[in-house]
Amino acid sequence: MDYQQLMFFREVTKNGNISKTADQLFVSRQTISAALGRLEEELGYTLLTRGKNGVELTSDGKLFSSRIESFFLSGEQLMQDMADYGRSYRIPLKIGMTPCLEYPLYHAVEQWQTDHPELQVTIEQLPGKKSTERLIEGTLDVALTLMPSYANSGFLSEIVAEYPLCLAVHRDHPLARKESVAYTDLVGETILSTTLGYGDMEYEGQEFMPYAPDQFHYVYSEDMSLSLSKLIYNQGVMLCRATTVADHIDCLKVIPFEDGYTFPIFLRISDQTLKKKEYDRIIHDLKKALIQTET
């Protein structure tokens, strides 16, 4: 007795006709008849009476039919359970995002997450330094950060967005009278920064932030509110993106650089994540979604 014999028997009893069942299952009438004959021979009972108008269950056939129905119901439940499990199991992916990233990048990650229901995505807002620590620990798979690519060079770091670099100053600051600023305007200023200096690093010919840590006096803090409070009280100037929270503070002015510097966003990937082949396509799709938001 095998599953095919039981399945043929069940379908024939439902239809009351071997020919109709053969058509539905895309097999020959002879195949079904032969399978039912072997089943009856193995059991030692006649299960069906055959006539011109179809087939009918014998008393033995009715008993046998009632007994095997629970077998099929258990099998169908098993298939449903496995399907439910497949939908509930999702590939885990932990992403760290620097709090001061642009809204389009957050929106791109949210949309990408919607497009990949097979993932169980956990997103944490983490400063760049903390993201780096978590990547090293292996407790974070991917980070969107302002950290430069030469920091912890063992990671894969790729630029997914670049925004025009500007200078935010208090409206009482002398630089507030300028329509654009240059690299030399920073000399003698206290620079408030939420990220480390990029120095003279270049990427495809495009220079990043125009200062290095040893060139200017700067106050570094990953606490954006601290940097903003100093800026509001005219205790320094702040490098920022073209569109930033400073735009919404009345006492401040955001001035573009005339030299075309940019504010890059890096997608950084843990070495441990890269060893997992199932992440290759996932990260490729994430990078593609983020790059499409670039302005």
C-alpha positions in Angstrom: 0.0 0.0 0.0 1.4 3.4 -0.9 0.3 7.0 -0.9 -0.6 7.0 -4.6 -3.0 4.1 -4.2 -4.7 5.8 -1.3 -4.9 9.1 -3.2 -6.4 7.4 -6.2 -9.0 5.6 -4.0 -9.9 8.8 -2.2 -10.4 10.8 -5.4 -12.4 8.1 -7.2 -14.8 7.8 -4.2 -15.3 11.6 -4.3 -16.0 11.6 -8.0 -17.8 8.2 -8.2 -16.1 7.7 -11.5 -12.7 6.4 -12.6 -12.6 8.2 -16.0 -13.4 11.6 -14.5 -10.7 11.1 -11.8 -8.2 10.2 -14.5 -9.0 13.3 -16.4 -8.6 15.5 -13.3 -5.3 13.9 -12.3 -3.9 13.8 -15.9 -3.3 10.0 -15.8 -4.8 7.2 -17.7 -7.9 5.3 -16.6 -5.8 2.1 -16.8 -3.2 3.5 -14.3 -5.9 4.2 -11.7 -7.7 0.9 -12.2 -4.4 -1.0 -11.8 -3.5 0.9 -8.6 -6.9 0.2 -7.1 -6.7 -3.4 -8.0 -3.3 -3.8 -6.3 -4.7 -2.0 -3.2 -7.7 -4.4 -2.9 -5.4 -7.3 -3.5 -3.0 -6.2 -0.7 -5.9 -5.6 1.7 -7.8 -8.8 0.8 -11.1 -6.8 0.5 -13.2 -5.5 -2.3 -13.5 -1.8 -1.8 -15.4 -0.7 -4.8 -18.2 -2.1 -7.1 -17.7 -1.0 -10.7 -20.6 -0.5 -13.1 -21.5 1.4 -16.2 -22.5 4.5 -14.3 -19.4 4.6 -12.1 -18.2 3.1 -8.9 -19.7 2.7 -5.4 -18.2 1.9 -2.1 -18.8 -1.6 -0.6 -19.3 -1.9 3.2 -15.6 -2.7 3.5 -14.8 0.2 1.3 -16.8 2.6 3.5 -15.0 1.5 6.6 -11.6 1.8 4.9 -12.5 5.2 3.5 -13.4 6.6 7.0 -10.2 5.2 8.4 -7.8 6.8 5.8 -9.5 10.2 5.9 -7.8 11.1 9.1 -4.5 10.2 7.4 -5.1 12.7 4.7 -6.3 15.4 7.1 -3.1 14.9 9.1 -1.0 15.2 5.9 -2.9 18.4 4.8 -2.3 19.9 8.3 1.3 19.0 8.1 1.6 20.8 4.7 -0.2 23.8 6.2 2.1 23.8 9.2 5.2 23.8 7.1 3.8 26.6 4.9 3.1 28.7 8.0 6.6 27.9 9.3 8.1 29.1 6.0 6.2 32.3 6.2 7.1 32.9 9.9 10.9 32.1 9.5 12.7 35.1 8.1 16.4 35.8 7.6 17.5 38.0 10.5 19.3 41.3 9.6 20.4 43.9 12.1 21.0 47.4 10.8 22.4 50.4 12.7 21.6 53.9 11.4 23.2 57.1 12.6 20.4 59.3 14.0 21.2 62.4 11.9 20.8 60.7 8.5 18.6 62.3 5.8 14.9 61.3 5.8 15.1 59.9 2.2 17.6 57.3 3.4 15.3 56.3 6.3 12.4 56.1 3.8 14.4 54.0 1.4 15.3 51.5 4.1 11.6 51.3 5.2 10.5 50.7 1.6 13.2 48.1 1.0 12.1 46.3 4.2 8.5 46.2 2.9 9.8 44.8 -0.4 11.6 41.9 1.4 9.1 40.1 3.7 11.5 37.2 3.9 13.7 39.3 6.2 13.4 39.9 9.9 14.9 43.4 10.0 15.9 45.1 13.3 16.9 48.7 13.0 18.7 50.6 15.8 19.6 54.2 15.9 23.3 54.2 16.9 26.1 56.7 16.7 28.9 55.9 14.3 31.3 54.9 17.0 28.8 52.5 18.6 27.9 51.0 15.2 31.6 50.3 14.5 31.9 48.6 17.9 28.8 46.5 17.2 30.1 45.6 13.7 33.4 44.4 15.3 31.5 42.4 17.9 29.4 40.8 15.1 26.1 41.9 16.8 25.4 44.2 13.9 25.3 43.2 10.3 25.1 46.5 8.5 25.6 50.1 9.4 24.6 53.4 7.7 27.1 55.8 9.1 29.1 59.0 8.6 32.3 57.2 9.6 35.0 57.4 6.9 35.8 54.3 4.9 39.5 54.2 6.1 38.3 53.7 9.7 38.5 50.0 10.5 39.5 49.1 6.9 38.7 45.5 7.4 35.0 46.4 6.8 33.5 46.8 3.4 32.5 50.5 3.2 30.8 51.9 0.2 29.3 55.4 -0.3 25.6 55.2 -0.9 24.8 58.9 -0.8 26.6 62.3 -1.0 25.0 65.6 0.0 26.4 69.1 -0.6 28.4 70.2 2.3 27.4 73.5 4.0 28.4 75.6 7.0 25.9 76.4 9.7 26.6 79.6 11.7 24.8 81.9 14.1 23.2 84.9 12.3 25.4 87.2 14.4 28.5 85.4 13.2 30.6 87.4 10.7 30.4 84.5 8.2 26.6 84.9 8.2 27.0 87.8 5.8 28.5 85.5 3.1 26.5 83.8 0.4 29.1 81.0 0.1 32.1 80.0 2.1 35.6 78.6 1.3 38.0 76.3 3.0 40.1 79.2 4.2 37.0 80.7 6.0 37.4 77.9 8.6 40.8 79.1 9.8 40.6 80.2 13.4 37.1 78.9 13.9 35.9 76.3 16.4 34.3 73.6 14.3 31.5 71.6 15.8 31.2 68.2 14.3 29.2 65.0 14.7 31.8 62.9 12.9 35.5 62.6 12.7 37.4 64.6 10.1 37.7 63.1 6.6 41.0 64.8 6.0 42.3 64.8 2.4 40.6 61.5 1.5 39.2 61.4 -2.0 36.6 59.2 -3.7 36.4 59.1 -7.5 37.8 62.6 -7.7 35.3 64.1 -5.2 36.8 65.6 -2.1 35.0 65.2 1.2 35.0 67.5 4.2 37.8 70.1 3.8 39.5 69.7 7.1 41.6 67.2 9.0 41.7 66.8 12.8 45.1 68.3 13.1 44.4 71.4 10.9 41.7 73.1 12.9 40.4 73.3 16.4 37.2 71.3 16.6 34.8 70.0 19.1 33.7 66.5 18.3 30.5 65.0 19.8 28.1 62.3 18.5 25.4 64.1 20.5 23.7 66.3 17.9 21.8 68.2 20.5 25.1 69.3 22.2 26.6 70.5 18.9 23.4 72.4 18.1 23.3 74.1 21.5 26.8 75.4 21.1 25.9 76.6 17.6 22.8 78.4 18.8 24.9 80.2 21.5 27.4 81.2 18.8 30.2 79.0 20.3 31.4 77.7 17.0 30.4 76.8 13.4 29.1 73.4 12.3 29.7 71.5 9.1 26.4 70.0 7.9 24.4 68.8 4.9 22.5 71.2 2.6 19.2 70.2 4.3 19.6 69.9 8.0 17.9 70.6 11.3 19.7 74.0 11.4 17.5 75.2 8.6 14.5 75.2 11.0 16.2 77.3 13.7 15.6 81.0 13.3 18.9 82.2 14.8 21.0 80.1 12.4 22.1 80.4 8.8 23.2 77.5 6.5 25.8 78.6 3.9 27.0 76.4 1.0 30.6 75.8 0.3 31.9 77.2 -3.0 34.4 74.4 -3.5 31.9 71.6 -4.0 32.7 69.4 -1.0 30.2 66.7 -0.1 28.9 65.0 3.0 29.0 61.2 2.3 27.0 58.4 3.8 28.7 55.0 4.1 27.1 51.6 4.0 29.4 49.5 6.2 29.2 45.7 6.4 30.6 43.4 9.0 33.2 40.8 7.9 31.1 38.2 9.7 28.0 39.2 7.6 30.0 38.9 4.4 30.7 35.2 5.2 27.0 34.4 5.0 26.2 33.8 1.4 22.5 34.4 1.9 23.2 38.1 2.5 24.9 38.8 -0.8 21.6 39.5 -2.7 20.0 41.2 0.3 22.8 43.7 0.7 23.1 44.3 -3.0 19.4 45.2 -3.1 19.7 47.5 0.0 22.7 49.3 -1.6 20.7 49.8 -4.8 17.7 51.2 -2.9 19.9 53.6 -1.0 21.8 54.9 -4.0 18.6 55.7 -5.8 17.8 58.2 -3.1 21.0 60.2 -3.7 20.5 63.9 -4.3 
